Amino acid sequence: MLMHIVLFTFKAPWSWASLEAIDAERSTRAHPNHIEEIKGWTCGRNITRRNIAADFVVIGLFENRETLDAYIEHPNHQIGVAKWRAIADWTIADIELTSDFTLNNGLLSVLQNINTDL
């Protein structure tokens, strides 16, 4: 299982007050409705007011490299990429959850139960 993490930072003069930002966010939130390779999906706006903070984050779960690659090439994802490219820069990291180089100490089980705790 792979965790795909993307951190978006708005380019000047874009912000959450921009209609383009709202449109890019809506597109990203809808990806799981259109891309079957997505096994898990979390995305949201940053709430931290620090100079080093990103503005938006995406965390996706994928079975393997092949399904992640299929997602990356999927037309619906490419629509979102075009929207974000116009207004933001981003950084990604892909980690293999079962790797000897990855520590997962309860995070996924906590995320799984978050909706039932609310």
C-alpha positions, 0 to 999 in steps of 0.5 A: 500500500502506498500513501501519496502526499501532496502539499499545495502552496498558493502562488501570489496573488491566489488565496482561498478568496479566489474562485480558482482556488475553490474550483481546484479544491472542488475538483480534488475533493471529487477525485474519489468519485471518478478514479477507482484506483483510489483506496483512501482519500483525505484532503483539506485546507491548512489551518496553521498560520505559519510562514512555512505552512502549505495551503492545502494537502492531499493524502491518497492511498493506493494498492501499489505503484501501478495503481498510483501511476494509473491515478496520475495519468487519469483524465480526471486527475489531469483536470485537477492538475491543470487547475492547481498548476495555474494557482499553486506550486506543490511538493509530493512524497510517496511512501510505501506503508509496509516498507522497513523504512516507514513507521506507522504507529496507529495513524491509519487505525485512528483515521479509520475511526475518526468518522465514528468518533464524531 
